[in-house]
C-alpha cells in the first residue's frame, strides 16, 4: 500500500495545530489505497504548541513530531521536515489552514495516476488587495528575471513524489528556496488552482522581515540579472555624467558672465548618485550573504527531540 507523509511546520500555532490534524485525518481516511502519517516539525514554539503535539502523538500513532533545539527560521525548518518524510510521497501542509486540507484528495488522485509533483497555486486570495497586488507583482518580476521558469502564485503547498524528494536532497542546499528548487529539478508539475482563505485563528508569523527574506532569497538564488543591471546602470550613469559635464562646460564658455552653476544641481546630482550606489551596494551585499550561507554549510536544523519515530 502506498504511504503518504503529511509534513506540517508550525511555530506558535496552539490555536490551529489540533484542527489541522483533525481535518487532515478526515481527508486521508477517506482516500482508498493509501496509508498516511502526519509529521509535525515545531520551530521552538513559545506557546502550548509543543504540549499539544505531545498529546496528539499519544492519541494517534500516525502523528510524528520533531521538536527543534531553537527557532531555525521559516526557510530551513519546513524543508528539513520535508526531507524527513518516510512515505512514498510527501504533502507540505502549513498549520494555519490557509491551504485547504481537502485539496490533498485531488493531489493524491493525480499522484496515483502517475504525476510526480502536484502543487496548489493561488490565483486569488481573501486578503487585502494591496498585499495581493504586491505579491503578484513580485511573482511576475522574479519569473521574468529568473534563470529558470518559476511557478507563479506557488507557496510550497503540494505533493512531492519520493523521486522529487530524493532530487531535492541531492541538491544539499543549506538555505533552500523550495519554490525555486522545484523549478530547478525540472519535473513537470500538475497545477491545481485554489482560492486562499483568510486565517481564522491566531495571527500570521510572517512579518515584514520574513517576507523580505523570502523575496530576496528568490532573487539571489535564481537570477544574476540584478548584478548585470548594476553594471549597466554604472555605464549609463557615467556616460550621462560626462554628457552633463560637457553641457555645463559649453554653457559656461558661451555665456561666461550670465551662466552660474549654482549649488542645487551639485547637491541633487550628489544625492542621486549616492542613493544609486547605496542601492546596488546593498544588493551586492545580499549576494555576498547568500555566498556566505552556502560556504558556512551549517545544518538545516538541530533536533531536540523526536516523538513516535
N, C-alpha and C positions, 0 to 999 in steps of 0.2 A: 504494500500500500504506500502511495506517495505521502510524504510528510512535508508540511509547511511550517516554517518558523515565523511567527509574527514578532517583529522587533519594535519595541516602543521605548524610545528615550524619554526620560522625564526629569524635571527639576522643579521642585516646589509645586507639585500638582495634586495635592491631597484632595482637592475638590473634584478631580476628574479621573484619577487613576483607577478607582473601582468601577466607575461607569464604563470606561473604555474596555476594561477587562470583561464586563458583563456583555457589552454589545458585540465585542469580537467573538466571544464564546457562542453567543446566539447565532451569529452568522456562520461560523465554521462548523458548528454541529449540524447544520442543515445541508452541508455540501457532502455528497456521497463520493466515496472512493479516495478520500484523503484523511489523514490524521494531522494533528497540529500540536504545536507547543507555543506558549506565549512568553517571550523573553523581554523582561523589563531591565533597562540599564539606567540606574539612578545616579545623577551627576552631583552627588553630595548635597542632597536637599536639606534645608534648614527647618522644614515644617514636619508634618507627620507622614510624609510620603513613604519613607523607608519602613516605618512601623506598619503601615497598611500593606506594603508589599510583602512583608513577612507573614502577615495574616492571610493574605491571598495565596501565598506559596504553601502555607499549611493546609488550606482548604482545598487546593487544586494542585495535584502533582504535575499538571501540564504547565504550571506557571514556574518559570525560572527567573532568577533575579541576580543581577550583577550590581554591587554597590561600589562605586568609585572611591578611591582614597581621598580625592579632593575634586573640586569642580574643574574639569578639563576643557570646558568650553562647549559651545553649541555646534562646533565643526567636528571635533575629534571623537567625542563620546558616542553620538549616533552611529558613526562609521565603524567604531570598534564593536558596538553591539551587532551591527550587520555582519561583521567578519566572524563573530562567534556563533552565528546561526548554524545549526547542525542538520537542518532539513534539506530536502531536495530542492527547495526554493525558499526564499525569504520575502516577507512583506514588511516594508517600513511604514509604520503607522504611528503618527505623533499622538501625544497624550491629550491634547487639548480638544479633541473631537471636531476640529475644523476640517479634517479629512474624513469623509463619511466611511465608517467601517463596512457598511453594506456594499460598498463598491468592491470589496475583496472577493465577493462571489463572482463578479464579472472577471476580475483578474485571474482567478483560479481556472475559470472556464476557458479563457484564451490560452492559459498555460497548458492545460490538459490537451488542448488542440495543437500544441506544438510551439507556441510562442516562447521565446527565451526571456523576453522582457515585456512587461505590461505596465504602463505608467499612467497616472492620473494627471491631466493638465486642466488648469482652471482658467478658461477664457473669461469668466465672470466671478465676482466675489461680492458678498454682502459687507463691504467696508466702505469707508469714505471715498468719494470719487477722486479726491486729490491723491490719496495714498495709492489707489488702484492705478491712476494715470502715471504716477511716478514709477511704480513697479513695471508697468507696461513699457514705458519709455526706456527703462533700464534694460529690460529683456531685449528690446529691439536693438538698442545700441550695442550691447555685448554680442548679440548674434551677428551683427554686421562686421565687427572688428575681430571676432574670434578666429583662430586658426582652424577650428573645426566648427561644424554646424551644431550650435547649441539648441536645445529644445526650449521653446518659449513657454512661459506660464507653468513651468515644472519645478516643483519644490523638493522632490525626492520620494513622494508618495507613490508606491508602486510595488510590483512583484518582480523579483530577480531570480532567475534560474541558477542552479549550482554552478553551471558553466560561467555565467556572468560574475558570480561572487568569486570564483577562482581567478578570473581575469583581473578583477579589481584588487585581489590580494597580491597578485604578482607585480602590480604597479608599485606597491610598497611606498606610498606617499605619506609622509609624516603629518601633513596638514591638508587632508584631501577635500577638494571641492567636488562633492558627489555629482552634482548636476553636470559639471564639465567632464568628469571622468567617464560618466555613462556615454557621452558622445565620443570620447577618445577611443574607447574599446571597440566601437564600430557595430555593435549589434543593433539591428533594426527594431525599434520598439513599437508595440501596439499602443496607440494613444487613446485614452478614454477621457472625454471631457466631462467636467462636473462643475457645479457652482459651489464655491467655498462659503459655508455659512459663517455667521459671526460666532465668536467664542461666547458660550452661555455661562460658564462658571470660571471664576478666577480671572486673573489679569495676565496679559501676554508677558513673556520674559524676554522678548526681542526688543531691546531698547535701541536708541539711535546708534550706539557703538556697534552692537552686534549686527545690525542691518548694514552699516558701513563696512564692517569686516567682511561680510559675505559678498557685498558688491565689489570691493577692491580685490578680494580673492579670485572672484570670477574673471576680473580683467587681467590681473597679473599672472594668473595660472595659464591662460589660454590665448593671450594676444601680446604681440610686440608692437602693435600699431601706435600706442601712446608714446613709446620711446622714439619711434620714427617721426611722429608728429612734432616732438620736441626738437629734433634735428632740423626738420624742415622749417619750423617756426623760427629757429635761430637764424637760418639763412635768410628767410624772408624779412625778418625784423632788422637784421643787419643791413640788408640791401635798402630797406625803407629808410633807415637812419642815414645812410650815405646820400640818398636822394634828397632828404630833407635838409641835410647839412649843405649840400651843393646849392639847393634853392635859396637858403639863407645867405650863403656866400655871394651868390649872384645878386640878390636883392640889396645886400649891403654895398656891393661895389657900384651898382647902378644908382642907388639912392642913398648915398653916404650920409648926408645930413638929415634926411627925412626919416630914414628907416632905423628903428631901435629894436634890438632883440627882446628886451624885457625879461622878467623872471618867470612869468606864467608858463610859457612854453617849456622852459627848462624844468620847472617843477612837475608839470604834467608828464613830460617825457620820462623824467627820472622815476616817478612813482609807477608809471605804466610798465616800464621795462623791469623795474624791481619786482612788481607783482607777477609778471610773466615768469621771471626767473625763479621766484619762490614756489610758484605752482609746479613747475617742472622739476625743481629740486625735490619737492615733496613726493611727486610721482615717482621719481627715480628712487627715493627712499623706500617706497612701497616695494619696488622690485628687489632692492638690496635686502629688505626684511624678509621677503619670500625666499631669497637665496640662503640667508642665514638659517631660516627654519629648515630648509632642505639639508643643509650641511650639518646642523646640530644633530639630526636623526634621533630626536627624543621619541620615546614610545607614545602611541596614541593615548593610552590610559594606563594608570596603575590601579589594579583592582584591590579593594579592601576585603571583599567577601563575595563568595558565590553561594547561592541557595538553590537546592533542588537539581543540581547538575549531577 
